[in-house]
């Protein structure tokens, strides 16, 4: 499964924490993976957005 959706406009996740609690919560996301359906839904939304900008 690709990370960053294999899309050139998505270069990195921007993560910032201001407390130890936030660091702990953000760290949990490191093991999270999108399903193929999740990726397809995001791709559909990005395509719709691109059409509105064209």
Secondary structure as UniProt FT lines:
FT   HELIX           4..6
FT   TURN            8..9
FT   HELIX           20..27
FT   HELIX           28..31
FT   HELIX           36..53
//
